Amino acid sequence: LVSFLIGTAFGSAATIGVICITMANSMGVPILYTGGAMLAGVYFGDRCSPVSTSCLLVSTLTHTDQLDNMFKTAAIPFILTCIIYLILGTQVHASGVSNEARTLLAQNYVMSPVTMLPVIAVLIFALCRVNVKLTLAISTAIGILVTVFVQGFSVSVIPQLLFSGFHPANADLAQIMGGGGLISMFNVIGVVCISSSFSGMFDGTGFLDNIQHLIIQLSEKISPFAAILLVSLFAGTIACNQSLAIMLTSQICDPLEDDESQFASDLENTAVVTAPMIPWSIADAVPLVTVGAPSLCILTAVYLFLVPACNLLAQSLSFSKVKLWIHA
């Protein structure tokens, strides 16, 4: 719901994702499951939200209305995802927040309703459609004030917490609350800087021209959607970020669909959700690093797999019927 309201996977992971994973950790729920569910949840909004930047990018590239295909092709994968997580949830023996966890938190924090202010701020600003950067900045500022005036931390340690994260000496507390900080994002920043040079290199060298010709031939044999899906996986693998993967896929596959609206839907059901499947892509790394989850959580983010899989099945069956009709 939060990712749908604010339209960004990264912003959702950094706000409600951290909150949910922290709660799940205190309940003893395996991070492999919760990390995957969080990843699926934040990209539900990225795929379906009318304020999503990825949907806006697809709309711009295809010259279509971004609201046209927002839900129709994602509804069944979403329902199946909920059913799978419901079944999985019944198999996980999670407790409520244990007395030990309550005691541990009570010993190290002032348990006051005031500590909910950063969360409340995020939800209110999300409902008001305030820019996510401004929302995070205000929430962070409120969090700093709570840290100093409620939790009793010294102002002098705030820069260290912001840069290197919170690493309490108590191992049990660190398991629940440890992590974060700008330093945890340095690897991600490096990936962005390197991958951003690829698009210009490919365009300048004409590298994509020969690939586009091969993809057109391939689409005639397997179906346009299947070809777009393969290209999106390839683009996500080399681009290492979602935006560049969408642009490369659009650039290569534009001749495959005559209907721009259908092409926009195909991009949303491929490049938008396949980029987070790549372990070294920042589309995957940022949300998981933010909540302290391993890359293996990709395997339990079933929504990311079901969106292209369901649409591949539907369009392949339709493509096969068309080919049979032409041959007949």
C-alpha positions as a Markdown table, in Angstrom:
| # | Residue | x | y | z |
|---|---|---|---|---|
| 1 | Leu | 0.0 | 0.0 | 0.0 |
| 2 | Val | 2.8 | 2.4 | 0.9 |
| 3 | Ser | 4.7 | 1.7 | -2.3 |
| 4 | Phe | 1.5 | 2.3 | -4.3 |
| 5 | Leu | 1.0 | 5.6 | -2.5 |
| 6 | Ile | 4.5 | 7.0 | -3.0 |
| 7 | Gly | 5.3 | 5.2 | -6.3 |
| 8 | Thr | 9.0 | 4.3 | -5.5 |
| 9 | Ala | 10.5 | 1.0 | -4.5 |
| 10 | Phe | 13.6 | 2.5 | -2.9 |
| 11 | Gly | 11.5 | 5.0 | -0.8 |
| 12 | Ser | 9.1 | 2.3 | 0.3 |
| 13 | Ala | 12.0 | -0.1 | 1.3 |
| 14 | Ala | 13.7 | 2.7 | 3.3 |
| 15 | Thr | 10.5 | 3.6 | 5.2 |
| 16 | Ile | 7.8 | 1.0 | 5.7 |
| 17 | Gly | 10.2 | -1.8 | 4.6 |
| 18 | Val | 12.6 | -1.1 | 7.4 |
| 19 | Ile | 9.7 | -1.0 | 9.9 |
| 20 | Cys | 8.2 | -4.3 | 8.7 |
| 21 | Ile | 11.5 | -6.2 | 8.6 |
| 22 | Thr | 12.4 | -4.9 | 12.1 |
| 23 | Met | 9.1 | -6.2 | 13.4 |
| 24 | Ala | 9.5 | -9.5 | 11.6 |
| 25 | Asn | 13.0 | -10.0 | 13.0 |
| 26 | Ser | 11.8 | -9.4 | 16.5 |
| 27 | Met | 9.1 | -12.1 | 15.9 |
| 28 | Gly | 11.7 | -14.6 | 14.6 |
| 29 | Val | 10.4 | -14.8 | 11.1 |
| 30 | Pro | 13.1 | -16.0 | 8.7 |
| 31 | Ile | 14.6 | -13.0 | 6.8 |
| 32 | Leu | 14.7 | -15.2 | 3.6 |
| 33 | Tyr | 10.9 | -15.0 | 3.5 |
| 34 | Thr | 10.3 | -11.5 | 4.8 |
| 35 | Gly | 13.0 | -10.0 | 2.5 |
| 36 | Gly | 11.4 | -11.5 | -0.5 |
| 37 | Ala | 7.9 | -10.4 | 0.5 |
| 38 | Met | 9.3 | -6.9 | 1.1 |
| 39 | Leu | 10.9 | -6.9 | -2.3 |
| 40 | Ala | 7.7 | -8.0 | -4.0 |
| 41 | Gly | 5.7 | -5.4 | -2.1 |
| 42 | Val | 7.8 | -2.4 | -3.0 |
| 43 | Tyr | 7.9 | -3.4 | -6.7 |
| 44 | Phe | 4.1 | -3.9 | -6.7 |
| 45 | Gly | 3.9 | -0.1 | -6.3 |
| 46 | Asp | 6.7 | 0.5 | -8.7 |
| 47 | Arg | 4.8 | -1.5 | -11.3 |
| 48 | Cys | 1.2 | -0.4 | -10.6 |
| 49 | Ser | 1.3 | 3.1 | -8.9 |
| 50 | Pro | 0.1 | 6.0 | -11.0 |
| 51 | Val | 2.9 | 8.1 | -9.5 |
| 52 | Ser | 5.6 | 5.5 | -10.2 |
| 53 | Thr | 8.7 | 7.0 | -11.9 |
| 54 | Ser | 9.3 | 3.7 | -13.8 |
| 55 | Cys | 5.7 | 3.8 | -15.2 |
| 56 | Leu | 6.2 | 7.4 | -16.1 |
| 57 | Leu | 9.4 | 6.5 | -17.9 |
| 58 | Val | 7.6 | 3.7 | -19.9 |
| 59 | Ser | 4.8 | 6.2 | -20.7 |
| 60 | Thr | 7.3 | 8.7 | -21.9 |
| 61 | Leu | 9.2 | 6.3 | -24.1 |
| 62 | Thr | 6.0 | 4.8 | -25.7 |
| 63 | His | 4.0 | 8.0 | -25.8 |
| 64 | Thr | 1.1 | 6.4 | -24.0 |
| 65 | Asp | -1.1 | 7.2 | -21.0 |
| 66 | Gln | 0.6 | 5.6 | -18.0 |
| 67 | Leu | -2.8 | 4.7 | -16.5 |
| 68 | Asp | -4.0 | 2.6 | -19.5 |
| 69 | Asn | -2.4 | -0.7 | -18.5 |
| 70 | Met | -1.8 | -0.2 | -14.8 |
| 71 | Phe | -3.7 | -3.1 | -13.3 |
| 72 | Lys | -5.2 | -5.3 | -16.1 |
| 73 | Thr | -2.1 | -7.5 | -16.6 |
| 74 | Ala | -0.9 | -7.4 | -13.0 |
| 75 | Ala | -4.1 | -8.4 | -11.2 |
| 76 | Ile | -3.8 | -12.2 | -11.5 |
| 77 | Pro | 0.0 | -12.3 | -10.5 |
| 78 | Phe | -0.8 | -10.1 | -7.5 |
| 79 | Ile | -3.7 | -12.4 | -6.4 |
| 80 | Leu | -1.5 | -15.5 | -6.8 |
| 81 | Thr | 1.3 | -13.8 | -4.9 |
| 82 | Cys | -1.0 | -13.1 | -1.9 |
| 83 | Ile | -2.2 | -16.7 | -2.0 |
| 84 | Ile | 1.4 | -18.1 | -2.0 |
| 85 | Tyr | 2.5 | -15.8 | 0.9 |
| 86 | Leu | -0.7 | -16.8 | 2.8 |
| 87 | Ile | 0.2 | -20.5 | 2.4 |
| 88 | Leu | 3.8 | -19.8 | 3.2 |
| 89 | Gly | 2.8 | -17.8 | 6.3 |
| 90 | Thr | 0.9 | -20.8 | 7.7 |
| 91 | Gln | 4.0 | -22.9 | 7.5 |
| 92 | Val | 6.3 | -20.5 | 9.4 |
| 93 | His | 6.1 | -20.8 | 13.1 |
| 94 | Ala | 6.5 | -17.1 | 14.1 |
| 95 | Ser | 5.8 | -15.9 | 17.5 |
| 96 | Gly | 4.5 | -12.5 | 18.6 |
| 97 | Val | 7.1 | -10.1 | 19.8 |
| 98 | Ser | 8.7 | -12.2 | 22.6 |
| 99 | Asn | 9.0 | -11.0 | 26.2 |
| 100 | Glu | 12.8 | -11.1 | 25.7 |
| 101 | Ala | 12.6 | -8.8 | 22.7 |
| 102 | Arg | 10.2 | -6.4 | 24.6 |
| 103 | Thr | 12.5 | -6.3 | 27.6 |
| 104 | Leu | 15.6 | -5.8 | 25.4 |
| 105 | Leu | 14.0 | -2.9 | 23.6 |
| 106 | Ala | 12.7 | -1.4 | 26.8 |
| 107 | Gln | 16.2 | -1.6 | 28.4 |
| 108 | Asn | 17.8 | 0.3 | 25.5 |
| 109 | Tyr | 15.1 | 2.7 | 24.3 |
| 110 | Val | 12.5 | 5.1 | 25.7 |
| 111 | Met | 9.3 | 3.4 | 24.6 |
| 112 | Ser | 7.2 | 6.5 | 24.0 |
| 113 | Pro | 4.4 | 7.2 | 21.5 |
| 114 | Val | 6.6 | 10.1 | 20.3 |
| 115 | Thr | 8.9 | 7.6 | 18.7 |
| 116 | Met | 6.2 | 6.9 | 16.1 |
| 117 | Leu | 6.4 | 10.4 | 14.7 |
| 118 | Pro | 8.9 | 9.6 | 11.9 |
| 119 | Val | 6.6 | 6.8 | 10.7 |
| 120 | Ile | 3.5 | 8.9 | 11.0 |
| 121 | Ala | 5.2 | 11.6 | 9.0 |
| 122 | Val | 6.0 | 9.2 | 6.2 |
| 123 | Leu | 2.4 | 7.9 | 6.0 |
| 124 | Ile | 0.9 | 11.4 | 6.1 |
| 125 | Phe | 3.2 | 12.8 | 3.4 |
| 126 | Ala | 2.7 | 9.7 | 1.3 |
| 127 | Leu | -1.1 | 10.1 | 1.4 |
| 128 | Cys | -0.6 | 13.8 | 0.5 |
| 129 | Arg | 1.6 | 12.7 | -2.5 |
| 130 | Val | 4.6 | 14.8 | -1.3 |
| 131 | Asn | 7.8 | 14.1 | -3.1 |
| 132 | Val | 9.5 | 11.1 | -1.6 |
| 133 | Lys | 12.9 | 12.9 | -1.2 |
| 134 | Leu | 11.2 | 15.6 | 0.8 |
| 135 | Thr | 9.3 | 13.0 | 2.8 |
| 136 | Leu | 12.4 | 11.1 | 3.7 |
| 137 | Ala | 14.3 | 14.3 | 4.6 |
| 138 | Ile | 11.5 | 15.4 | 7.0 |
| 139 | Ser | 11.2 | 11.9 | 8.5 |
| 140 | Thr | 15.0 | 11.8 | 9.0 |
| 141 | Ala | 15.0 | 15.2 | 10.6 |
| 142 | Ile | 12.2 | 14.1 | 13.0 |
| 143 | Gly | 14.1 | 10.9 | 13.7 |
| 144 | Ile | 17.2 | 12.9 | 14.6 |
| 145 | Leu | 15.2 | 15.0 | 17.0 |
| 146 | Val | 13.6 | 11.9 | 18.6 |
| 147 | Thr | 17.1 | 10.3 | 18.9 |
| 148 | Val | 18.5 | 13.3 | 20.7 |
| 149 | Phe | 15.6 | 14.6 | 22.8 |
| 150 | Val | 13.8 | 11.4 | 23.6 |
| 151 | Gln | 16.3 | 8.6 | 23.4 |
| 152 | Gly | 19.1 | 10.7 | 24.9 |
| 153 | Phe | 21.8 | 10.3 | 22.3 |
| 154 | Ser | 24.5 | 13.0 | 22.1 |
| 155 | Val | 24.3 | 15.4 | 19.2 |
| 156 | Ser | 28.0 | 14.6 | 18.5 |
| 157 | Val | 27.2 | 10.9 | 17.5 |
| 158 | Ile | 24.5 | 11.8 | 15.0 |
| 159 | Pro | 26.9 | 12.3 | 12.1 |
| 160 | Gln | 28.5 | 8.9 | 12.8 |
| 161 | Leu | 25.1 | 7.2 | 12.9 |
| 162 | Leu | 24.1 | 8.8 | 9.6 |
| 163 | Phe | 27.3 | 7.8 | 7.9 |
| 164 | Ser | 28.2 | 4.4 | 9.3 |
| 165 | Gly | 24.8 | 3.3 | 10.8 |
| 166 | Phe | 23.8 | 2.0 | 14.2 |
| 167 | His | 25.9 | -0.8 | 15.6 |
| 168 | Pro | 25.0 | -1.5 | 19.2 |
| 169 | Ala | 27.4 | -3.6 | 21.3 |
| 170 | Asn | 24.6 | -5.9 | 22.4 |
| 171 | Ala | 24.5 | -8.7 | 19.8 |
| 172 | Asp | 20.8 | -9.4 | 20.4 |
| 173 | Leu | 19.9 | -5.8 | 19.9 |
| 174 | Ala | 22.2 | -5.5 | 16.8 |
| 175 | Gln | 20.3 | -8.4 | 15.2 |
| 176 | Ile | 17.0 | -6.4 | 15.5 |
| 177 | Met | 18.2 | -2.8 | 15.1 |
| 178 | Gly | 21.7 | -2.8 | 13.7 |
| 179 | Gly | 22.7 | -1.5 | 10.3 |
| 180 | Gly | 22.0 | 1.4 | 7.9 |
| 181 | Gly | 24.1 | 4.5 | 7.2 |
| 182 | Leu | 25.4 | 6.0 | 4.0 |
| 183 | Ile | 28.4 | 3.7 | 4.0 |
| 184 | Ser | 26.2 | 0.7 | 3.4 |
| 185 | Met | 25.2 | 2.3 | 0.0 |
| 186 | Phe | 28.7 | 2.9 | -1.4 |
| 187 | Asn | 28.7 | -0.3 | -3.5 |
| 188 | Val | 25.3 | 0.6 | -4.9 |
| 189 | Ile | 26.6 | 4.1 | -5.8 |
| 190 | Gly | 29.6 | 2.5 | -7.6 |
| 191 | Val | 27.3 | 0.3 | -9.7 |
| 192 | Val | 25.2 | 3.3 | -10.7 |
| 193 | Cys | 28.2 | 5.3 | -11.8 |
| 194 | Ile | 29.6 | 2.5 | -14.0 |
| 195 | Ser | 26.3 | 1.3 | -15.5 |
| 196 | Ser | 25.3 | 4.9 | -16.5 |
| 197 | Ser | 27.9 | 4.9 | -19.2 |
| 198 | Phe | 26.6 | 1.9 | -21.0 |
| 199 | Ser | 23.6 | 3.5 | -22.9 |
| 200 | Gly | 25.8 | 6.1 | -24.6 |
| 201 | Met | 28.5 | 3.6 | -25.5 |
| 202 | Phe | 26.0 | 1.2 | -27.1 |
| 203 | Asp | 24.3 | 4.0 | -29.1 |
| 204 | Gly | 27.6 | 5.5 | -30.3 |
| 205 | Thr | 29.1 | 2.3 | -31.4 |
| 206 | Gly | 25.9 | 1.0 | -33.2 |
| 207 | Phe | 26.2 | -2.2 | -31.0 |
| 208 | Leu | 22.4 | -2.4 | -30.6 |
| 209 | Asp | 21.6 | -2.3 | -34.4 |
| 210 | Asn | 22.7 | -5.9 | -35.1 |
| 211 | Ile | 21.0 | -7.1 | -31.9 |
| 212 | Gln | 17.8 | -5.4 | -32.9 |
| 213 | His | 17.7 | -7.2 | -36.2 |
| 214 | Leu | 18.3 | -10.6 | -34.5 |
| 215 | Ile | 15.5 | -9.9 | -31.9 |
| 216 | Ile | 13.0 | -9.0 | -34.7 |
| 217 | Gln | 13.7 | -12.4 | -36.3 |
| 218 | Leu | 13.5 | -14.2 | -32.9 |
| 219 | Ser | 10.1 | -12.5 | -32.1 |
| 220 | Glu | 8.6 | -14.0 | -35.3 |
| 221 | Lys | 9.3 | -17.4 | -34.0 |
| 222 | Ile | 8.6 | -17.2 | -30.3 |
| 223 | Ser | 6.2 | -14.2 | -29.9 |
| 224 | Pro | 7.0 | -10.5 | -29.4 |
| 225 | Phe | 6.4 | -10.6 | -25.6 |
| 226 | Ala | 8.8 | -13.6 | -25.2 |
| 227 | Ala | 11.5 | -11.7 | -27.2 |
| 228 | Ile | 10.9 | -8.5 | -25.1 |
| 229 | Leu | 11.3 | -10.6 | -21.9 |
| 230 | Leu | 14.6 | -12.1 | -23.1 |
| 231 | Val | 15.9 | -8.6 | -24.0 |
| 232 | Ser | 14.8 | -7.2 | -20.6 |
| 233 | Leu | 16.7 | -9.9 | -18.8 |
| 234 | Phe | 19.8 | -9.2 | -20.9 |
| 235 | Ala | 19.4 | -5.4 | -20.4 |
| 236 | Gly | 19.0 | -5.8 | -16.7 |
| 237 | Thr | 22.0 | -8.0 | -16.5 |
| 238 | Ile | 24.4 | -5.5 | -18.1 |
| 239 | Ala | 22.7 | -2.2 | -17.1 |
| 240 | Cys | 22.6 | -3.0 | -13.4 |
| 241 | Asn | 19.7 | -0.6 | -12.8 |
| 242 | Gln | 16.0 | -0.5 | -13.7 |
| 243 | Ser | 15.9 | 2.8 | -15.6 |
| 244 | Leu | 18.6 | 1.9 | -18.0 |
| 245 | Ala | 17.2 | -1.6 | -18.5 |
| 246 | Ile | 13.8 | -0.1 | -19.4 |
| 247 | Met | 15.5 | 2.3 | -21.9 |
| 248 | Leu | 17.6 | -0.3 | -23.5 |
| 249 | Thr | 14.7 | -2.7 | -23.8 |
| 250 | Ser | 12.5 | 0.0 | -25.4 |
| 251 | Gln | 15.3 | 1.0 | -27.8 |
| 252 | Ile | 15.9 | -2.6 | -29.0 |
| 253 | Cys | 12.3 | -3.9 | -29.0 |
| 254 | Asp | 10.4 | -0.9 | -30.3 |
| 255 | Pro | 9.8 | -2.4 | -33.8 |
| 256 | Leu | 8.2 | -5.6 | -32.3 |
| 257 | Glu | 4.8 | -4.1 | -31.4 |
| 258 | Asp | 2.7 | -1.9 | -33.7 |
| 259 | Asp | 0.4 | -1.0 | -30.8 |
| 260 | Glu | 2.2 | 1.5 | -28.5 |
| 261 | Ser | -0.2 | 0.7 | -25.7 |
| 262 | Gln | 0.6 | -3.0 | -25.9 |
| 263 | Phe | 4.3 | -2.2 | -26.1 |
| 264 | Ala | 4.0 | -0.1 | -22.9 |
| 265 | Ser | 2.2 | -3.0 | -21.1 |
| 266 | Asp | 4.9 | -5.4 | -22.3 |
| 267 | Leu | 7.7 | -3.1 | -20.9 |
| 268 | Glu | 5.9 | -2.8 | -17.6 |
| 269 | Asn | 5.6 | -6.6 | -17.4 |
| 270 | Thr | 9.2 | -7.3 | -18.3 |
| 271 | Ala | 11.9 | -4.6 | -17.7 |
| 272 | Val | 10.2 | -3.0 | -14.7 |
| 273 | Val | 10.0 | -6.3 | -12.7 |
| 274 | Thr | 12.9 | -8.3 | -14.2 |
| 275 | Ala | 15.6 | -5.7 | -13.2 |
| 276 | Pro | 15.1 | -6.6 | -9.4 |
| 277 | Met | 15.8 | -10.3 | -10.3 |
| 278 | Ile | 19.4 | -9.5 | -11.1 |
| 279 | Pro | 21.5 | -9.9 | -7.9 |
| 280 | Trp | 24.0 | -7.2 | -8.8 |
| 281 | Ser | 21.4 | -4.7 | -10.0 |
| 282 | Ile | 20.8 | -1.7 | -7.7 |
| 283 | Ala | 17.1 | -2.4 | -8.3 |
| 284 | Asp | 17.6 | -5.5 | -6.1 |
| 285 | Ala | 20.6 | -4.3 | -4.0 |
| 286 | Val | 19.2 | -1.1 | -2.7 |
| 287 | Pro | 15.9 | -2.4 | -1.1 |
| 288 | Leu | 17.6 | -5.5 | 0.3 |
| 289 | Val | 20.7 | -3.6 | 1.7 |
| 290 | Thr | 18.4 | -1.0 | 3.2 |
| 291 | Val | 16.6 | -3.6 | 5.3 |
| 292 | Gly | 19.7 | -5.8 | 5.9 |
| 293 | Ala | 18.4 | -8.8 | 3.8 |
| 294 | Pro | 20.5 | -11.1 | 1.7 |
| 295 | Ser | 20.4 | -11.3 | -2.1 |
| 296 | Leu | 19.0 | -14.8 | -1.8 |
| 297 | Cys | 15.6 | -13.2 | -1.0 |
| 298 | Ile | 15.1 | -12.6 | -4.7 |
| 299 | Leu | 14.0 | -16.3 | -4.8 |
| 300 | Thr | 11.0 | -15.6 | -2.5 |
| 301 | Ala | 9.9 | -12.4 | -4.3 |
| 302 | Val | 7.4 | -14.4 | -6.2 |
| 303 | Tyr | 5.5 | -11.4 | -7.6 |
| 304 | Leu | 8.5 | -10.5 | -9.7 |
| 305 | Phe | 8.4 | -13.9 | -11.3 |
| 306 | Leu | 4.7 | -14.3 | -11.7 |
| 307 | Val | 4.1 | -11.0 | -13.6 |
| 308 | Pro | 6.2 | -12.0 | -16.6 |
| 309 | Ala | 5.4 | -15.7 | -16.3 |
| 310 | Cys | 1.6 | -15.1 | -16.4 |
| 311 | Asn | 1.8 | -12.7 | -19.2 |
| 312 | Leu | 4.2 | -14.9 | -21.2 |
| 313 | Leu | 1.7 | -17.8 | -20.9 |
| 314 | Ala | -1.2 | -15.7 | -21.9 |
| 315 | Gln | 0.5 | -14.0 | -24.9 |
| 316 | Ser | 2.2 | -17.2 | -26.1 |
| 317 | Leu | -1.1 | -19.0 | -26.3 |
| 318 | Ser | -2.6 | -16.0 | -28.2 |
| 319 | Phe | 0.5 | -15.9 | -30.5 |
| 320 | Ser | 0.2 | -19.6 | -31.2 |
| 321 | Lys | -3.5 | -19.2 | -32.1 |
| 322 | Val | -2.6 | -16.4 | -34.5 |
| 323 | Lys | 0.1 | -18.5 | -36.2 |
| 324 | Leu | -2.3 | -21.5 | -36.6 |
| 325 | Trp | -4.9 | -19.2 | -38.1 |
| 326 | Ile | -2.3 | -17.7 | -40.6 |
| 327 | His | -1.1 | -21.2 | -41.6 |
| 328 | Ala | -4.7 | -22.4 | -42.0 |
